Amino acid sequence: MEPTEATLCHPVVDGELLCIRKQRGLGAGKLVGPGGKVEGGETVREAARREVREELRVEPVGVEKRGEFDFHFRDGTVDDDSMHVYVFAAEGIEGEPETTEEAVPEWHPTGAVPYDEMWIDDRVWLPHLIAGETFRGEFVLSDDGESLVRYEMEIGVAVE
Ligand SMILES: Nc1[nH]c(=O)nc2c1ncn2[C@H]1C[C@H](O)[C@@H](COP(=O)(O)OP(=O)(O)OP(=O)(O)O)O1
């Protein structure tokens, strides 16, 4: 089965990270980056911008691709639910983030991100996004998504 392709795009503006409190779908209740599935006929960059627009009603500016991750959910017995995620950072936004059906905006200082309210893998890779680095990696989460079974990550990779 081909992995689902999805995006994440975190604006980092004046030392603050823009996140969303996800209202529905995968990871509902968690603090995440704006993002979602790539649709047919759009590039991943277009998908990243569209999701920020749809979820927060702002236009991201200075959007930079930082890397790619494979996320797998499994407990070692089943092999399903793989997601290939293209990760972007944005150096600004145009407009004021709004609450939508999908998302409630939250700004957090980059030095005090509440990682315990995020996906378990975010504490591993998000500090590198905040530091301006590029990356590529693979994360295996338990089926309930609550623990990290294993991961591999390379920092400072070439990103097209
Ligand atoms: N382990 C993980 N860590 C993380 O930080 N983000 C993850 C993640 N696993 C999935 N995601 C993100 C990537 C992507 O933005 C989103 C995909 O979840 P969904 O399919 O529920 O998306 P949405 O419901 O927002 O998609 P659309 O229906 O396309 O809007 O979840």
The ligand as an SDF file (V2000), in Angstrom:
LIG
                    3D

 31 33  0  0  0  0  0  0  0  0999 V2000
    3.2790   11.3770   14.0560 N   0  0  0  0  0  0  0  0  0  0  0  0
    2.9050   12.5640   13.5970 C   0  0  0  0  0  0  0  0  0  0  0  0
    3.4900   13.7140   14.0340 N   0  0  0  0  0  0  0  0  0  0  0  0
    3.1150   14.9290   13.5770 C   0  0  0  0  0  0  0  0  0  0  0  0
    3.6840   15.9300   14.0210 O   0  0  0  0  0  0  0  0  0  0  0  0
    2.1480   15.1050   12.6550 N   0  0  0  0  0  0  0  0  0  0  0  0
    1.5710   14.0140   12.2000 C   0  0  0  0  0  0  0  0  0  0  0  0
    1.9010   12.7100   12.6270 C   0  0  0  0  0  0  0  0  0  0  0  0
    1.1140   11.8210   11.9470 N   0  0  0  0  0  0  0  0  0  0  0  0
    0.3220   12.5640   11.1600 C   0  0  0  0  0  0  0  0  0  0  0  0
    0.5990   13.8830   11.2810 N   0  0  0  0  0  0  0  0  0  0  0  0
   -0.0520   14.9850   10.5660 C   0  0  0  0  0  0  0  0  0  0  0  0
    0.4110   15.1150    9.1550 C   0  0  0  0  0  0  0  0  0  0  0  0
   -0.7790   15.7690    8.5190 C   0  0  0  0  0  0  0  0  0  0  0  0
   -0.6990   17.1750    8.6470 O   0  0  0  0  0  0  0  0  0  0  0  0
   -1.9570   15.2810    9.3410 C   0  0  0  0  0  0  0  0  0  0  0  0
   -2.7430   14.2450    8.5960 C   0  0  0  0  0  0  0  0  0  0  0  0
   -3.8300   13.9030    9.3590 O   0  0  0  0  0  0  0  0  0  0  0  0
   -5.2580   13.8370    8.7360 P   0  0  0  0  0  0  0  0  0  0  0  0
   -5.2230   12.8670    7.6390 O   0  0  0  0  0  0  0  0  0  0  0  0
   -6.2490   13.6860    9.8340 O   0  0  0  0  0  0  0  0  0  0  0  0
   -5.2980   15.2630    8.2160 O   0  0  0  0  0  0  0  0  0  0  0  0
   -6.5220   16.1590    8.0150 P   0  0  0  0  0  0  0  0  0  0  0  0
   -7.7490   15.5410    8.5370 O   0  0  0  0  0  0  0  0  0  0  0  0
   -6.1100   17.5020    8.5340 O   0  0  0  0  0  0  0  0  0  0  0  0
   -6.4130   16.0940    6.4720 O   0  0  0  0  0  0  0  0  0  0  0  0
   -7.3420   16.7300    5.4430 P   0  0  0  0  0  0  0  0  0  0  0  0
   -8.5940   15.8950    5.5450 O   0  0  0  0  0  0  0  0  0  0  0  0
   -6.5570   16.5380    4.1970 O   0  0  0  0  0  0  0  0  0  0  0  0
   -7.4710   18.1710    5.8790 O   0  0  0  0  0  0  0  0  0  0  0  0
   -1.4310   14.7330   10.5270 O   0  0  0  0  0  0  0  0  0  0  0  0
  1  2  1  0
  2  3  1  0
  2  8  2  0
  3  4  1  0
  4  5  2  0
  4  6  1  0
  6  7  2  0
  7  8  1  0
  7 11  1  0
  8  9  1  0
  9 10  2  0
 10 11  1  0
 11 12  1  0
 12 13  1  0
 12 31  1  0
 13 14  1  0
 14 15  1  0
 14 16  1  0
 16 17  1  0
 16 31  1  0
 17 18  1  0
 18 19  1  0
 19 20  2  0
 19 21  1  0
 19 22  1  0
 22 23  1  0
 23 24  2  0
 23 25  1  0
 23 26  1  0
 26 27  1  0
 27 28  2  0
 27 29  1  0
 27 30  1  0
M  END
$$$$
